[in-house]
């Protein structure tokens, strides 16, 4: 396979963007990415979006978005893998360039969630409809069960789980595109409104609108780009049973571990080589479980490591410097692309006040549902 580079990046603010439509958000991010890459054409597009039919009553995004971006007749495919839709779109774009089929491909993600009458119902379609959603369990409830299992098996405390939210909100203060740039305390997290025991309101990512786009190019295209080069060196994906009851251990994320193993092998890297990571913290417990599955900390130590500051901006392995889904926001189809956007920005040395010094190798981990699907990407500064 050919080497593949990220040569352009664009993003919108994440938040409750009442005055902006899905197509407007996507076109804004995609145009930024194309200008950043210095390209005026695309060989193809892959766009992650989880459930536009339920959220904004719009399907056939492939035709709609290619049209409004003005790149017809370039082929476009909408990619769906629940909250891992963005990561899956990036993976598809990577392989199209790596195979030699195309030289310039856009990987994007977009979701307009605040227009929906029932976001909870739309998101619940990513769980097992017959064995989970039908019986009334929602994603906060599913992640609450995962949290309880982790607490029971590993001694993780309520305060350690809350430390994830405190850290990520602190990081979001330096991200101008973040949905929730505000400082909070562990006591505030624990005292916030109950959602599903032990999770509280401040343990949950917000409902957000937003879009993000990246341009992937061959080596020849990368040499023409004006910015610092970032190469995609590792790609991994895996799936697991959709329902929690069908898994051997609800306190671990096996699809994430398998996807990470593939990405590490492709890149000839390991957890100790990673300078920073963006992981899928749809709920605070998810970040704890993700960093364990990725091998960034030992199994069972995710909570303790977070509480000790190991994953802070100045810690041993900075995690979710963007603010993560928890504070940056979680427009589900855009999330996986936005995670890679942050890694690219950091590796370019363009993250401003949130810049991690000497960042050379970054990892982005995206997952759908409670870990039924997962992608892991490793990128390196050239």
VOBA-1610 file (N, C-alpha, C; in pm, whole numbers, padded with zeros to 5 digits, always signed):
BEGIN
Unk+00083-00120+00000Unk+00000+00000+00000Unk+00087+00126+00000Unk+00031+00233-00056Unk+00101+00362-00059Unk+00091+00432+00076Unk+00188+00519+00103Unk+00177+00605+00220Unk+00063+00703+00200Unk-00005+00737+00310Unk-00119+00827+00306Unk-00096+00939+00407Unk-00126+01061+00366Unk-00104+01180+00449Unk-00235+01256+00467Unk-00247+01323+00582Unk-00355+01420+00600Unk-00300+01554+00556Unk-00356+01610+00449Unk-00301+01732+00390Unk-00392+01853+00408Unk-00511+01832+00466Unk-00601+01945+00490Unk-00698+01913+00602Unk-00739+02015+00678Unk-00828+01993+00792Unk-00920+02111+00810Unk-01045+02083+00844Unk-01142+02189+00871Unk-01244+02143+00972Unk-01296+02236+01051Unk-01392+02202+01155Unk-01483+02320+01182Unk-01604+02293+01227Unk-01695+02398+01274Unk-01692+02399+01426Unk-01743+02503+01487Unk-01766+02494+01632Unk-01863+02380+01661Unk-01853+02319+01777Unk-01949+02220+01823Unk-02039+02286+01927Unk-02167+02255+01923Unk-02258+02312+02021Unk-02401+02307+01974Unk-02487+02388+02035Unk-02627+02398+01995Unk-02636+02508+01889Unk-02620+02468+01764Unk-02608+02562+01653Unk-02742+02574+01582Unk-02833+02644+01646Unk-02973+02648+01601Unk-02989+02708+01462Unk-02905+02801+01425Unk-02923+02872+01300Unk-02856+02805+01181Unk-02793+02690+01202Unk-02717+02626+01094Unk-02775+02489+01062Unk-02779+02456+00934Unk-02832+02328+00889Unk-02720+02226+00877Unk-02759+02099+00861Unk-02662+01992+00843Unk-02573+02019+00722Unk-02634+02057+00610Unk-02555+02078+00489Unk-02462+02199+00503Unk-02508+02301+00571Unk-02424+02420+00591Unk-02303+02386+00677Unk-02325+02309+00782Unk-02214+02271+00870Unk-02110+02190+00794Unk-02156+02091+00718Unk-02062+02007+00645Unk-01984+02087+00542Unk-02052+02168+00463Unk-01984+02245+00359Unk-01882+02339+00419Unk-01913+02399+00534Unk-01820+02490+00600Unk-01691+02418+00637Unk-01703+02300+00701Unk-01583+02224+00741Unk-01508+02174+00619Unk-01579+02125+00518Unk-01514+02068+00400Unk-01441+02174+00319Unk-01499+02291+00307Unk-01430+02399+00234Unk-01303+02441+00305Unk-01310+02451+00437Unk-01188+02483+00513Unk-01079+02380+00484Unk-01117+02253+00483Unk-01020+02146+00463Unk-00959+02153+00323Unk-01041+02182+00223Unk-00992+02189+00086Unk-00898+02308+00068Unk-00933+02421+00127Unk-00846+02540+00121Unk-00714+02510+00193Unk-00723+02447+00309Unk-00604+02412+00386Unk-00512+02320+00306Unk-00571+02228+00230Unk-00493+02134+00150Unk-00445+02195+00019Unk-00506+02306-00021Unk-00470+02367-00148Unk-00521+02289-00268Unk-00638+02225-00253Unk-00696+02148-00363Unk-00831+02206-00402Unk-00865+02191-00530Unk-00995+02238-00577Unk-01076+02125-00638Unk-01033+02002-00616Unk-01107+01886-00666Unk-01091+01771-00568Unk-01181+01675-00578Unk-01175+01555-00496Unk-01196+01434-00585Unk-01122+01327-00556Unk-01146+01201-00625Unk-01260+01124-00560Unk-01291+01157-00436Unk-01399+01088-00367Unk-01422+01145-00229Unk-01533+01106-00167Unk-01570+01152-00033Unk-01632+01036+00046Unk-01599+01032+00175Unk-01667+00942+00269Unk-01712+01029+00386Unk-01841+01022+00418Unk-01896+01109+00522Unk-01964+01024+00629Unk-01918+01038+00752Unk-01980+00968+00864Unk-02100+01044+00916Unk-02211+00976+00930Unk-02331+01034+00990Unk-02416+00919+01041Unk-02451+00924+01168Unk-02515+00807+01228Unk-02660+00790+01188Unk-02741+00895+01207Unk-02885+00875+01192Unk-02955+01001+01141Unk-02916+01054+01025Unk-02979+01178+00977Unk-03127+01161+00945Unk-03169+01039+00910Unk-03311+01017+00883Unk-03397+01044+01004Unk-03352+01004+01122Unk-03428+01029+01245Unk-03404+01168+01300Unk-03282+01219+01286Unk-03249+01347+01348Unk-03298+01467+01267Unk-03284+01462+01134Unk-03326+01577+01050Unk-03410+01534+00931Unk-03454+01407+00931Unk-03540+01354+00823Unk-03475+01369+00685Unk-03344+01345+00680Unk-03272+01354+00554Unk-03182+01233+00537Unk-03207+01156+00434Unk-03115+01049+00395Unk-03048+01090+00264Unk-02977+00998+00204Unk-02906+01021+00077Unk-02808+01139+00089Unk-02733+01139+00199Unk-02635+01246+00219Unk-02526+01245+00114Unk-02499+01129+00055Unk-02392+01122-00045Unk-02418+01219-00159Unk-02538+01219-00212Unk-02572+01310-00321Unk-02585+01455-00271Unk-02653+01470-00160Unk-02678+01605-00106Unk-02549+01680-00078Unk-02456+01616-00008Unk-02336+01687+00038Unk-02236+01709-00075Unk-02223+01614-00165Unk-02135+01636-00280Unk-02188+01751-00366Unk-02318+01758-00380Unk-02381+01866-00457Unk-02356+02002-00394Unk-02386+02014-00265Unk-02373+02144-00199Unk-02228+02186-00179Unk-02137+02089-00177Unk-01995+02124-00171Unk-01943+02166-00308Unk-02015+02130-00412Unk-01975+02170-00547Unk-01867+02082-00607Unk-01867+01951-00572Unk-01763+01863-00624Unk-01820+01753-00715Unk-01946+01769-00759Unk-02002+01672-00853Unk-01914+01664-00977Unk-01893+01546-01036Unk-01957+01417-01006Unk-01872+01325-00918Unk-01786+01381-00833Unk-01702+01296-00747Unk-01789+01201-00665Unk-01752+01074-00657Unk-01834+00979-00581Unk-01827+01007-00431Unk-01941+00990-00367Unk-01949+01011-00222Unk-02026+00895-00160Unk-01981+00852-00043Unk-02048+00744+00030Unk-02071+00790+00173Unk-02194+00775+00221Unk-02219+00796+00363Unk-02184+00668+00438Unk-02113+00682+00550Unk-02068+00568+00630Unk-02139+00572+00765Unk-02193+00456+00808Unk-02261+00448+00937Unk-02203+00336+01021Unk-02158+00370+01141Unk-02116+00271+01240Unk-02145+00329+01378Unk-02272+00377+01392Unk-02314+00445+01516Unk-02219+00561+01546Unk-02174+00573+01670Unk-02086+00684+01706Unk-01945+00669+01650Unk-01915+00555+01588Unk-01786+00534+01522Unk-01795+00564+01373Unk-01903+00629+01329Unk-01921+00657+01187Unk-01807+00742+01131Unk-01764+00842+01205Unk-01655+00929+01158Unk-01524+00855+01144Unk-01491+00773+01243Unk-01368+00695+01235Unk-01372+00596+01120Unk-01490+00536+01097Unk-01505+00441+00987Unk-01494+00512+00852Unk-01544+00635+00843Unk-01532+00712+00718Unk-01386+00742+00689Unk-01311+00781+00791Unk-01168+00809+00773Unk-01095+00682+00729Unk-01128+00569+00789Unk-01065+00443+00752Unk-01092+00410+00605Unk-01214+00432+00559Unk-01248+00404+00420Unk-01169+00495+00326Unk-01159+00623+00361Unk-01084+00717+00278Unk-00936+00679+00274Unk-00883+00636+00389Unk-00743+00593+00395Unk-00716+00482+00295Unk-00799+00379+00297Unk-00774+00264+00210Unk-00793+00298+00062Unk-00879+00393+00031Unk-00894+00432-00109Unk-00766+00497-00161Unk-00704+00581-00079Unk-00578+00644-00120Unk-00464+00543-00115Unk-00459+00464-00008Unk-00350+00366+00007Unk-00349+00264-00107Unk-00466+00230-00157Unk-00475+00131-00264Unk-00427+00182-00398Unk-00418+00315-00412Unk-00382+00373-00540Unk-00502+00407-00626Unk-00622+00379-00578Unk-00743+00407-00655Unk-00767+00557-00670Unk-00727+00635-00570Unk-00749+00780-00573Unk-00630+00850-00508Unk-00615+00978-00541Unk-00505+01057-00487Unk-00550+01160-00383Unk-00675+01208-00395Unk-00726+01310-00303Unk-00867+01270-00261Unk-00884+01237-00134Unk-01014+01191-00085Unk-01048+01264+00044Unk-01173+01306+00056Unk-01219+01373+00177Unk-01282+01273+00272Unk-01244+01280+00398Unk-01308+01204+00506Unk-01377+01305+00596Unk-01509+01297+00606Unk-01581+01395+00685Unk-01680+01330+00779Unk-01737+01412+00864Unk-01842+01367+00954Unk-01930+01485+00990Unk-02060+01459+01005Unk-02153+01568+01038Unk-02274+01511+01110Unk-02327+01588+01203Unk-02454+01553+01268Unk-02521+01681+01313Unk-02651+01687+01293Unk-02734+01798+01342Unk-02833+01735+01439Unk-02801+01743+01567Unk-02877+01669+01668Unk-02984+01752+01737Unk-02963+01884+01747Unk-03055+01965+01826Unk-03188+01989+01757Unk-03200+01954+01628Unk-03327+01969+01558Unk-03423+01854+01587Unk-03373+01747+01645Unk-03455+01626+01662Unk-03553+01640+01778Unk-03669+01576+01763Unk-03768+01574+01870Unk-03729+01478+01981Unk-03662+01369+01946Unk-03628+01267+02045Unk-03488+01211+02015Unk-03385+01280+02065Unk-03247+01236+02042Unk-03220+01102+02109Unk-03277+01081+02226Unk-03255+00956+02299Unk-03301+00837+02216Unk-03417+00850+02151Unk-03468+00742+02067Unk-03376+00716+01948Unk-03327+00824+01888Unk-03238+00808+01773Unk-03109+00737+01814Unk-03051+00778+01926Unk-02926+00717+01972Unk-02948+00572+02015Unk-03066+00542+02067Unk-03094+00406+02114Unk-03094+00305+02000Unk-03106+00351+01876Unk-03101+00258+01763Unk-02962+00195+01748Unk-02862+00248+01816Unk-02728+00190+01813Unk-02711+00079+01916Unk-02814+00054+01996Unk-02812-00059+02089Unk-02894-00173+02029Unk-02899-00285+02097Unk-02977-00400+02052Unk-03125-00370+02075Unk-03201-00353+01968Unk-03341-00312+01979Unk-03427-00415+02052Unk-03405-00542+02029Unk-03492-00643+02089Unk-03456-00673+02234Unk-03327-00670+02266Unk-03285-00713+02400Unk-03246-00597+02492Unk-03229-00477+02437Unk-03192-00362+02521Unk-03296-00251+02508Unk-03304-00187+02393Unk-03392-00071+02377Unk-03538-00105+02405Unk-03585-00220+02359Unk-03726-00259+02379Unk-03763-00262+02526Unk-03666-00296+02610Unk-03693-00307+02754Unk-03667-00176+02829Unk-03639-00069+02755Unk-03631+00063+02816Unk-03493+00110+02855Unk-03390+00028+02832Unk-03255+00071+02870Unk-03201+00167+02764Unk-03142+00275+02807Unk-03080+00372+02717Unk-02929+00370+02738Unk-02857+00448+02658Unk-02711+00443+02670Unk-02659+00489+02806Unk-02716+00591+02870Unk-02669+00620+03006Unk-02684+00499+03099Unk-02794+00424+03084Unk-02812+00307+03167Unk-02713+00196+03136Unk-02684+00176+03008Unk-02587+00073+02970Unk-02448+00108+03022Unk-02407+00233+03005Unk-02275+00273+03055Unk-02270+00274+03207Unk-02385+00298+03271Unk-02389+00290+03416Unk-02361+00148+03463Unk-02416+00049+03391Unk-02386-00091+03426Unk-02239-00123+03405Unk-02181-00068+03298Unk-02038-00088+03275Unk-01957-00024+03386Unk-02000+00094+03431Unk-01930+00162+03540Unk-01936+00081+03669Unk-02054+00030+03700Unk-02068-00051+03822Unk-01981-00176+03817Unk-01975-00238+03699Unk-01892-00357+03685Unk-01745-00323+03704Unk-01703-00210+03649Unk-01563-00168+03662Unk-01530-00134+03807Unk-01622-00068+03875Unk-01602-00034+04015Unk-01591-00160+04100Unk-01674-00258+04070Unk-01674-00382+04148Unk-01547-00464+04123Unk-01507-00473+03995Unk-01390-00556+03962Unk-01258-00493+04000Unk-01248-00360+03986Unk-01117-00295+03999Unk-01107-00194+04112Unk-01215-00174+04183Unk-01211-00079+04294Unk-01213+00066+04250Unk-01252+00091+04127Unk-01262+00229+04077Unk-01364+00306+04160Unk-01330+00429+04196Unk-01417+00507+04283Unk-01498+00610+04205Unk-01604+00657+04269Unk-01688+00760+04208Unk-01606+00887+04182Unk-01513+00919+04271Unk-01428+01037+04253Unk-01333+01022+04135Unk-01280+00902+04113Unk-01191+00878+04000Unk-01264+00893+03868Unk-01388+00846+03863Unk-01468+00862+03741Unk-01495+01010+03716Unk-01527+01085+03821Unk-01554+01228+03807Unk-01431+01305+03760Unk-01312+01254+03793Unk-01188+01323+03754Unk-01173+01332+03603Unk-01233+01239+03528Unk-01230+01246+03382Unk-01301+01373+03335Unk-01419+01399+03388Unk-01494+01518+03348Unk-01421+01646+03385Unk-01363+01650+03503Unk-01291+01769+03548Unk-01175+01799+03454Unk-01097+01697+03421Unk-00982+01713+03331Unk-01025+01762+03193Unk-01128+01699+03138Unk-01166+01731+03001Unk-01231+01869+02989Unk-01305+01909+03090Unk-01359+02045+03090Unk-01246+02148+03101Unk-01146+02116+03181Unk-01030+02206+03192Unk-00961+02219+03056Unk-00945+02107+02985Unk-00882+02112+02853Unk-00965+02192+02753Unk-01096+02181+02762Unk-01184+02249+02666Unk-01176+02401+02677Unk-01129+02451+02790Unk-01115+02596+02807Unk-01022+02655+02703Unk-00929+02575+02651Unk-00832+02623+02552Unk-00870+02585+02409Unk-00992+02531+02391Unk-01038+02493+02258Unk-01151+02586+02214Unk-01126+02674+02119Unk-01230+02771+02080Unk-01352+02707+02014Unk-01341+02583+01970Unk-01455+02516+01906Unk-01534+02427+02001Unk-01497+02425+02129Unk-01560+02334+02223Unk-01700+02380+02262Unk-01787+02282+02284Unk-01924+02308+02325Unk-01933+02358+02469Unk-01856+02298+02559Unk-01868+02328+02702Unk-01734+02369+02760Unk-01692+02489+02731Unk-01567+02539+02787Unk-01591+02602+02923Unk-01592+02519+03027Unk-01616+02571+03162Unk-01544+02483+03262Unk-01501+02542+03370Unk-01428+02470+03474Unk-01527+02410+03573Unk-01507+02283+03610Unk-01592+02216+03707Unk-01505+02144+03809Unk-01566+02102+03919Unk-01493+02030+04024Unk-01549+01889+04040Unk-01474+01805+04108Unk-01522+01669+04135Unk-01651+01673+04216Unk-01659+01762+04314Unk-01781+01774+04394Unk-01900+01813+04308Unk-01879+01902+04210Unk-01989+01942+04122Unk-02036+01826+04035Unk-01942+01746+03987Unk-01981+01630+03906Unk-02068+01536+03988Unk-02023+01504+04107Unk-02094+01408+04191Unk-02230+01463+04237Unk-02238+01594+04253Unk-02363+01656+04300Unk-02459+01691+04186Unk-02417+01674+04061Unk-02505+01707+03949Unk-02620+01607+03941Unk-02718+01636+03860Unk-02842+01558+03856Unk-02816+01411+03824Unk-02880+01319+03896Unk-02864+01176+03865Unk-02921+01145+03727Unk-02851+01060+03653Unk-02898+01015+03523Unk-02923+00865+03525Unk-02819+00788+03557Unk-02830+00643+03575Unk-02717+00604+03670Unk-02751+00562+03788Unk-02652+00539+03893Unk-02541+00444+03846Unk-02413+00482+03861Unk-02360+00596+03937Unk-02337+00722+03853Unk-02381+00726+03729Unk-02352+00839+03641Unk-02446+00957+03668Unk-02387+01075+03665Unk-02462+01199+03684Unk-02459+01280+03555Unk-02528+01392+03555Unk-02537+01474+03434Unk-02400+01513+03380Unk-02309+01550+03471Unk-02177+01595+03428Unk-02083+01480+03393Unk-02133+01356+03395Unk-02058+01243+03343Unk-02089+01217+03196Unk-02187+01289+03141Unk-02240+01258+03008Unk-02200+01364+02906Unk-02163+01320+02786Unk-02135+01413+02677Unk-02264+01484+02637Unk-02255+01608+02592Unk-02375+01683+02555Unk-02427+01645+02417Unk-02550+01682+02389Unk-02608+01672+02255Unk-02557+01791+02174Unk-02488+01765+02065Unk-02418+01871+01992Unk-02445+01865+01843Unk-02432+01980+01778Unk-02427+01990+01632Unk-02283+02019+01593Unk-02245+01977+01472Unk-02111+02011+01425Unk-02066+01925+01310Unk-01956+01966+01248Unk-01899+01893+01135Unk-01748+01908+01136Unk-01682+01810+01074Unk-01537+01813+01062Unk-01500+01742+00932Unk-01390+01786+00870Unk-01346+01724+00745Unk-01195+01723+00738Unk-01142+01617+00678Unk-00999+01602+00656Unk-00976+01561+00512Unk-00869+01610+00452Unk-00831+01570+00317Unk-00714+01476+00327Unk-00729+01355+00272Unk-00622+01257+00268Unk-00563+01256+00128Unk-00430+01249+00123Unk-00364+01252-00006Unk-00247+01157-00016Unk-00210+01125-00138Unk-00092+01043-00164Unk+00033+01123-00134Unk+00148+01059-00143Unk+00275+01128-00116Unk+00298+01242-00215Unk+00263+01221-00340Unk+00280+01328-00439Unk+00194+01449-00403Unk+00072+01424-00360Unk-00015+01534-00318Unk+00039+01601-00192Unk+00093+01522-00100Unk+00146+01578+00024Unk+00263+01672-00002Unk+00345+01638-00100Unk+00460+01722-00131Unk+00418+01859-00183Unk+00298+01868-00240Unk+00248+01996-00291Unk+00178+02078-00183Unk+00146+02013-00071Unk+00073+02082+00036Unk+00163+02185+00103Unk+00099+02287+00159Unk+00176+02398+00215Unk+00209+02381+00364Unk+00139+02292+00432Unk+00158+02281+00576Unk+00251+02168+00616Unk+00280+02154+00747Unk+00360+02042+00797Unk+00293+01909+00761Unk+00372+01807+00732Unk+00317+01680+00688Unk+00283+01590+00806Unk+00169+01525+00796Unk+00125+01426+00895Unk+00087+01300+00819Unk+00149+01188+00856Unk+00124+01061+00786Unk+00040+00968+00873Unk-00051+00897+00810Unk-00130+00795+00878Unk-00049+00666+00875Unk-00005+00621+00991Unk+00084+00503+00994Unk+00017+00377+01046Unk-00094+00390+01115Unk-00161+00273+01169Unk-00311+00285+01162Unk-00378+00179+01117Unk-00523+00177+01105Unk-00573+00044+01160Unk-00669+00050+01250Unk-00727-00073+01304Unk-00875-00059+01326Unk-00949-00168+01307Unk-01093-00168+01333Unk-01133-00307+01380Unk-01239-00312+01461Unk-01290-00441+01509Unk-01434-00423+01555Unk-01504-00533+01568Unk-01641-00530+01619Unk-01656-00629+01733Unk-01762-00607+01811Unk-01797-00695+01922Unk-01948-00714+01920Unk-01999-00798+02005Unk-02144-00814+02018Unk-02207-00679+02050Unk-02322-00652+01991Unk-02386-00522+02012Unk-02442-00510+02154Unk-02489-00621+02211Unk-02554-00618+02342Unk-02456-00653+02453Unk-02468-00582+02564Unk-02378-00607+02677Unk-02388-00750+02728Unk-02509-00805+02732Unk-02524-00939+02792Unk-02453-01048+02713Unk-02416-01017+02587Unk-02351-01118+02503Unk-02199-01114+02512Unk-02146-01026+02596Unk-02002-01013+02608Unk-01949-01086+02731Unk-01823-01125+02723Unk-01764-01200+02834Unk-01732-01111+02953Unk-01708-00981+02928Unk-01670-00890+03037Unk-01721-00750+03003Unk-01822-00703+03074Unk-01879-00571+03044Unk-01793-00458+03099Unk-01686-00492+03171Unk-01597-00389+03226Unk-01474-00368+03138Unk-01477-00424+03016Unk-01365-00403+02924Unk-01420-00380+02784Unk-01335-00323+02697Unk-01374-00291+02560Unk-01286-00374+02466Unk-01332-00494+02435Unk-01248-00587+02359Unk-01232-00544+02214Unk-01335-00483+02154Unk-01320-00437+02016Unk-01214-00328+02007Unk-01209-00242+02108Unk-01107-00138+02110Unk-00968-00200+02121Unk-00953-00298+02207Unk-00823-00364+02223Unk-00779-00431+02093Unk-00871-00495+02023Unk-00836-00562+01898Unk-00804-00461+01787Unk-00881-00354+01782Unk-00852-00250+01683Unk-00717-00186+01709Unk-00686-00163+01836Unk-00557-00104+01873Unk-00442-00195+01835Unk-00460-00325+01858Unk-00353-00420+01824Unk-00321-00415+01675Unk-00424-00401+01591Unk-00402-00390+01447Unk-00329-00261+01411Unk-00371-00150+01472Unk-00308-00021+01443Unk-00163-00019+01490Unk-00137-00073+01609Unk+00001-00079+01658Unk+00088-00163+01566Unk+00036-00277+01522Unk+00113-00365+01435Unk+00144-00299+01301Unk+00046-00231+01242Unk+00067-00166+01113Unk+00171-00055+01124Unk+00169+00018+01234Unk+00258+00133+01250Unk+00394+00095+01309Unk+00408-00030+01352Unk+00528-00075+01425Unk+00552+00011+01548Unk+00443+00049+01611Unk+00447+00126+01735Unk+00376+00050+01846Unk+00391+00101+01968Unk+00322+00043+02082Unk+00271+00154+02172Unk+00198+00121+02276Unk+00141+00222+02365Unk+00244+00321+02421Unk+00365+00274+02446Unk+00466+00364+02505Unk+00519+00466+02406Unk+00491+00445+02277Unk+00537+00540+02175Unk+00441+00658+02158Unk+00320+00648+02211Unk+00217+00748+02187Unk+00242+00871+02273Unk+00242+00988+02208Unk+00264+01114+02280Unk+00134+01174+02333Unk+00023+01149+02265Unk-00107+01197+02311Unk-00215+01117+02244Unk-00334+01115+02305Unk-00444+01036+02251Unk-00576+01111+02266Unk-00661+01093+02166Unk-00801+01137+02173Unk-00886+01010+02179Unk-00962+00992+02286Unk-01039+00870+02302Unk-01187+00902+02322Unk-01270+00799+02308Unk-01415+00814+02300Unk-01477+00818+02440Unk-01490+00937+02495Unk-01544+00954+02630Unk-01689+01002+02625Unk-01777+00926+02560Unk-01919+00964+02557Unk-01975+00972+02698Unk-01923+00890+02786Unk-01946+00898+02929Unk-01810+00885+02997Unk-01797+00939+03116Unk-01666+00942+03181Unk-01605+00804+03196Unk-01688+00704+03226Unk-01635+00568+03243Unk-01576+00517+03112Unk-01627+00566+02998Unk-01577+00518+02869Unk-01431+00554+02849Unk-01388+00673+02893Unk-01247+00710+02880Unk-01160+00618+02965Unk-01204+00589+03085Unk-01128+00501+03174Unk-01109+00364+03109Unk-01215+00311+03053Unk-01208+00178+02991Unk-01129+00183+02860Unk-01138+00294+02788Unk-01067+00305+02660Unk-00916+00310+02679Unk-00869+00388+02774Unk-00723+00397+02791Unk-00665+00266+02839Unk-00747+00186+02910Unk-00702+00052+02948Unk-00695-00039+02826Unk-00799-00037+02743Unk-00803-00124+02625Unk-00692-00089+02526Unk-00654+00037+02522Unk-00547+00082+02432Unk-00408+00049+02486Unk-00400+00004+02610Unk-00271-00027+02670Unk-00196+00095+02720Unk-00263+00210+02725Unk-00197+00332+02773Unk-00177+00327+02924Unk-00263+00252+02992Unk-00247+00222+03135Unk-00284+00075+03154Unk-00245+00017+03265Unk-00278-00122+03293Unk-00428-00139+03315Unk-00478-00258+03283Unk-00619-00288+03308Unk-00653-00264+03455Unk-00762-00194+03476Unk-00807-00166+03611Unk-00750-00039+03671Unk-00651+00024+03602Unk-00587+00144+03657Unk-00635+00273+03591Unk-00733+00266+03503Unk-00775+00386+03432Unk-00822+00498+03523Unk-00902+00462+03623Unk-00950+00563+03717Unk-00840+00621+03802Unk-00756+00534+03858Unk-00646+00579+03943Unk-00547+00665+03864Unk-00519+00625+03739Unk-00424+00700+03657Unk-00478+00839+03626Unk-00608+00848+03599Unk-00669+00978+03572Unk-00663+01067+03696Unk-00702+01011+03809Unk-00703+01086+03934Unk-00563+01134+03972Unk-00461+01056+03937Unk-00322+01092+03970Unk-00262+01193+03871Unk-00337+01229+03767Unk-00288+01329+03672Unk-00206+01273+03557Unk-00200+01139+03544Unk-00118+01080+03439Unk-00170+01112+03299Unk-00301+01139+03286Unk-00360+01168+03155Unk-00390+01316+03135Unk-00340+01399+03224Unk-00362+01543+03212Unk-00272+01603+03105Unk-00291+01729+03077Unk-00214+01797+02972Unk-00064+01789+02998Unk-00024+01787+03122Unk+00118+01781+03157Unk+00156+01644+03214Unk+00069+01546+03195Unk+00094+01413+03249Unk+00176+01325+03157Unk+00189+01201+03198Unk+00270+01104+03123Unk+00213+01078+02985Unk+00081+01069+02972Unk+00017+01044+02843Unk-00109+01131+02835Unk-00097+01251+02780Unk-00213+01341+02771Unk-00327+01279+02690Unk-00447+01286+02747Unk-00565+01227+02682Unk-00675+01332+02671Unk-00733+01342+02553Unk-00845+01432+02524Unk-00811+01578+02554Unk-00704+01623+02492Unk-00662+01762+02507Unk-00764+01856+02444Unk-00840+01808+02348Unk-00945+01889+02284Unk-01060+01918+02379Unk-01069+01843+02487Unk-01187+01847+02574Unk-01267+01719+02564Unk-01233+01637+02463Unk-01303+01511+02446Unk-01449+01530+02409Unk-01519+01420+02392Unk-01662+01427+02365Unk-01734+01495+02481Unk-01682+01473+02601Unk-01745+01523+02723Unk-01758+01675+02724Unk-01657+01747+02675Unk-01661+01893+02682Unk-01649+01959+02546Unk-01574+01899+02455Unk-01569+01954+02318Unk-01704+01941+02252Unk-01776+01831+02283Unk-01906+01804+02223Unk-01905+01674+02147Unk-02026+01625+02117Unk-02038+01492+02056Unk-02147+01489+01949Unk-02128+01561+01835Unk-02217+01541+01721Unk-02177+01409+01655Unk-02249+01303+01683Unk-02195+01168+01676Unk-02122+01133+01546Unk-02178+01168+01431Unk-02111+01134+01306Unk-01981+01207+01284Unk-01967+01324+01345Unk-01847+01406+01328Unk-01737+01372+01427Unk-01772+01303+01533Unk-01679+01283+01645Unk-01548+01217+01606Unk-01554+01106+01533Unk-01431+01034+01500Unk-01338+01115+01413Unk-01393+01194+01323Unk-01310+01280+01238Unk-01250+01393+01321Unk-01330+01449+01412Unk-01281+01558+01497Unk-01169+01512+01590Unk-01174+01388+01635Unk-01064+01335+01717Unk-00933+01337+01636Unk-00941+01294+01511Unk-00822+01293+01426Unk-00780+01435+01392Unk-00877+01525+01376Unk-00846+01667+01354Unk-00758+01720+01467Unk-00792+01686+01590Unk-00712+01734+01704Unk-00571+01677+01700Unk-00559+01548+01668Unk-00426+01488+01658Unk-00345+01556+01549Unk-00404+01579+01433Unk-00335+01646+01323Unk-00291+01786+01364Unk-00380+01859+01430Unk-00348+01995+01476Unk-00230+01993+01572Unk-00229+01898+01664Unk-00119+01885+01759Unk+00011+01848+01690Unk+00006+01754+01596Unk+00129+01710+01528Unk+00183+01819+01436Unk+00098+01909+01391Unk+00142+02024+01312Unk+00199+02134+01400Unk+00181+02122+01532Unk+00227+02226+01623Unk+00141+02350+01619Unk+00011+02332+01586Unk-00079+02446+01563Unk-00193+02452+01663Unk-00177+02392+01782Unk-00286+02384+01878Unk-00289+02500+01977Unk-00203+02599+01959Unk-00208+02717+02045Unk-00181+02686+02190Unk-00265+02738+02280Unk-00242+02723+02423Unk-00256+02579+02471Unk-00322+02496+02394Unk-00337+02357+02436Unk-00232+02265+02373Unk-00134+02323+02307Unk-00032+02244+02237Unk+00049+02159+02334Unk+00065+02031+02299Unk+00151+01940+02373Unk+00292+01951+02315Unk+00388+01984+02399Unk+00525+02005+02353Unk+00582+01877+02292Unk+00649+01893+02178Unk+00721+01784+02112Unk+00631+01666+02075Unk+00505+01694+02044Unk+00414+01587+02002Unk+00452+01538+01864Unk+00482+01409+01852Unk+00523+01350+01724Unk+00434+01234+01681Unk+00374+01162+01777Unk+00292+01046+01745Unk+00162+01056+01825Unk+00049+01050+01755Unk-00080+01060+01820Unk-00173+00946+01783Unk-00268+00919+01871Unk-00363+00810+01851Unk-00505+00862+01869Unk-00596+00818+01782Unk-00738+00852+01794Unk-00820+00724+01799Unk-00907+00713+01901Unk-00990+00594+01920Unk-01137+00634+01922Unk-01215+00575+01832Unk-01357+00606+01814Unk-01436+00477+01828Unk-01553+00482+01890Unk-01631+00358+01900Unk-01780+00385+01891Unk-01854+00281+01853Unk-01998+00290+01840Unk-02070+00215+01950Unk-02182+00270+01993Unk-02261+00207+02098Unk-02183+00193+02226Unk-02190+00075+02286Unk-02114+00048+02408Unk-01983-00023+02377Unk-01937-00006+02252Unk-01813-00070+02209Unk-01838-00182+02110Unk-01955-00182+02045Unk-01985-00283+01946Unk-01903-00268+01820Unk-01855-00148+01794Unk-01764-00123+01682Unk-01658-00025+01728Unk-01539-00035+01669Unk-01429+00052+01713Unk-01329+00072+01601Unk-01272+00192+01597Unk-01160+00220+01508Unk-01049+00285+01589Unk-00926+00258+01548Unk-00808+00320+01608Unk-00716+00364+01495Unk-00672+00489+01500Unk-00580+00540+01400Unk-00457+00599+01469Unk-00340+00574+01412Unk-00216+00632+01461Unk-00159+00721+01352Unk-00122+00842+01390Unk-00068+00939+01297Unk+00064+00991+01350Unk+00153+01027+01257Unk+00286+01071+01296Unk+00327+01196+01218Unk+00393+01288+01286Unk+00450+01405+01220Unk+00570+01360+01137Unk+00584+01417+01020Unk+00693+01378+00929Unk+00804+01482+00936
//
